[in-house]
Amino acid sequence: MEQEKELTEQESLELISRMITKARKDYYDTGISALLWGSVITICSLVSFASYFLKMPKLQYVWFLTLVAVIPQVVISIRESKARRYKTHDADLMSGIWISFAVSMFLLGWVLNSLGKRVPQMDAIYMIVYGIPTFTTGYARSFKPMIFGGIACWVFALVSLYVDYPYTQLFLAASAQLAWFIPGLILRKRYLKAKRENV
């Protein structure tokens, strides 16, 4: 029986490199989640902004869209996880960060609404929290658009402290665009390109 050939150090490194490259090619964020949330938060913020000038406070109920958007988000997450053949080493960490973010946003909304009045710094608080998972994801994945998006959320949060409501809603919309929507477009383009190349 022939002895199996042992790999040299160089061959081992090349094999590992090929496997990592293959896994990277298979793993591309589709960008759909970022597009979904970038769109929903932008729409809610702009409708909220308009409701102030239209003197239609019931338009503030548009924020319930964020709860409705959880349903397609769950469907997207399940489909994307089934479609992936490889799991990156940081996939669980990223999932944990975004689940923590979602729970924090829900609890923050609950607490602020339970106060029964509008807290002047509420929009700044939301933008600070928006920046955390966005920046972390961008940093972990070396994806500069999300790094800049997270930083933009924090800058808008600071600036919004010196701006009256409803204009802070425009900062929320801009945060959603820079943190999620624009990075989502870039991710989507990369994903579709990678999919075409791997066919």
N, C-alpha and C positions, 0 to 999 in steps of 0.2 A: 504494500500500500504506500502510495506516495505521500510524503510528509507535506502538510500545508505550508505554503511559503509564508514566512514571517515578514511583516511590513517593516520597511526601514522607517526611521524617524521622519524623513522627508515625505514618504508615501503616506504615513499616518496623518501628517499635517494636511496634505492635499486632500485626503479622504474626508477629514473633518471639515475642511474648508468647503468642499463640494456639498456636503450634507447641510451645512449652515446656509449656503447660498440657495440650495433647493428649498429649504424651509422658509427662507426670507421671500423667495419668489411666490411661494404658496400663501404666505401670510401677508395680506394687505388689508388694511381697514377699508371697508367699502365707502366710508364717509356718509352713509345714509343717516346714522344717528346724529352726527354733528349737523347735518343739513336740517333734520327734523327739529332739533332743539333751537338751532339758530333762527329758523323760520318762526317757530311758535313764540319764542320770547320776543322777537322783533315785532311780530303782529300784535301781541298782547300789549307791549309797551307803547306802540304807536296808537292803538285804539284807546288805551288809557290816557294818553296825552290828548287825543282829540276829544275824549269825553269831558274833559275839564272845560274846554272852550265851547263845546256844544251844550253844556249844562245838562248832560245826560249821565248822572251817576250810575245808572244801571249798566252802562257799558263796561263798568269795572268788572262785571261778572265774566268778562272775556278771559280773565286769569284762570278760570276753571278749565280752559283749554289745556293747561299744563297737566291737569289730572287726566284728561282724556288722552293726551299724548303718551301717557305711560303705556297704554294698550299696544299701540303700534311699536313702541320701543321694546316691549317684551317680545313681541313677534319677531322683530328685527334681530334681537339678541339671540333668540333660539335658532333662527335660520342661519345666522352667520356662524354660530358655534358648530352647527351640524355640517356646514359647508367646508370648514377648516379641516385639513388633513393633519396639520401640525399645530402644536400649541407652543407658543413662545414661553420662555422662562418667566416672563413678567406678566403673563396673561391674568393669573389669579390676583396678583397685586393690583393691576389696573382695574379689574372688576371690583375689587374691594374698595378702591378709592372712589370709583363712580357710584357704587351702591351707598357708601357713606355720605357722599355728596347729596344724593337723592333724598336720603333719610333726613339729613341736616336741613335741606331746603324745605321739606315738608314740616319738620318741627319748628323751624324758624318762622315760616308762614303762620303756623298755628299759634305760636307764642305772640307774635306781633299782632295778629288779628284779635287775639283774646284780650289785648289791652283796650280794645273798643274805640281806639282813635288812631289816626295816622301818626306814626312816629316819623319826625322830620328826617332822621338819618337812615330810614328803612332801605331806601334804594342803594345807599352807599354800602350798607351791611350786605345786601344781596350781591353786589358787584365784588366785594371782597371775597365772599364765599365762591362766587363763579370762578374767580381767578385761581383758586387753590388746585382743583383737579385739572383744570386746563393747563396751567403752567407745569404741573407735575407730569402729566401725560406727554406734553411737548418735550420736556427735559428728558424723561425716561426713554422716549423713542427718537430723540434727536430731531424733532420735527419743529423747526423754527417758527412756522406760522402760529402754532399753539403756544409756544413760549411767548411770542410777542402778544398774542391774544390774552394770555393770562396777565401779563404786565399791563396791557391796556385796561383791563378790568380794574386793576388796582389804581391806576392813574385816574380813570374816570370816577372811581369811588372817592378819591381825595377831592377832585374838582367839584363833584356833585355836592359836597358839604357847603360850598359857597354859592350854590345855585338853588333857587326856589323850585318847589313842585309847581307845575307838572314838567318843567324842563329837565328834571332829573330822569324822566322817562325816556328822553332822547339819549341820555347816556346809557341807560339800560339797553336800548335798541342797538346802539353802537357797540356796546360790549358783546352782545349776542352775535353781531355780525363779525366782529374781529376775533372772538374767541371760538366760535363754532361754525358759522355759516361759510365764511371764506376758507378756513381750513378744511371744512367739509367738501367744498368744491374741489380743492386741490387734491384731497384724499380720493375723491370719487374719480377724478381724471387719472390719477396714478393707478387706481384699482382697475379701471376699464382698460388702460394701456397694458398692464401686467396680464390681465385676463386674455387679451388679444394675442399677446406674445406667447402665452403658455398653451394656447389652443393647438 
